[in-house]
Amino acid sequence: MYRPAFKSKVNVEVEEVITDPNHPAEESYKQFGITPVNGASGNYDRYFIESIVDGTVAEISFAEYSREVDTKKIYNKYKISWETSSPKEDFLEGEYVRFGSNSKNIQQVQKHPSIFQYLAKKGELIVEYLEALPKQFILQNGDFYTGLYHIHPQGGPLADPVHTSNPHKILYSPGTRLNEFLPKVFTAPAVQYDRSRQNTYNSSL
């Protein structure tokens, strides 16, 4: 994809952003290319560009994101709040389901499907072979859903461990107002994620 002319300066600019070598995001940046922000502990902003020509995505630094570049608007820029302080998986606290950092981050990127898929393929978002907690989801008929589910960038939580071109039942959070206008299933072109999640799940059985 097209990338602004300052590509070669990414590492230099990021080093200028990280003013504290002991910053908790230092290792995160080395591992994922995350641009840390001096703010609340465990929360960092990440910056992305998306080509409006072919939809491909690249991650950029805060310095690149902030810099005005003389282009003909051939890409969009996005800032995503990234959560690392919570447990990664959702968990039960008494009778209530608490969202882990994985779910919180998915909620942040679902409005940008291309970034969702970019991070899912990198393995930074777990979107397949998720196991529903007790009473975490209900089906349209009001029954609680048990078993494996996956998350689609447009469809949200869906029944079945992976996304295919076949219809999937939509999973709702308890308390959702259901009516006859809500679809019972979600269909969309298959989205292919990194299948390493399947091997991880199978090896845990």
Buried (B, 14 or more C-beta within 10 A) or exposed (E): EEBBEBEEBBEEBBEEBBEEEEBEBBEBBEEBBBBBBEEEEEBBBBBBBBBEEEEBBBBBBBBBBEEEEEEEEEBBBBBBBBBBEBEBBBEEEEEEBBBBBBBBBBBBBBEBBBBBBBBBBEBBBBBBBBEBBEBBBBBBEEEEBEEBBBBBBEBBBBBBBBBBEEBBBBBBEEEEEEEEEEEEEBEBEEBEBEEEBBEEBEEEE
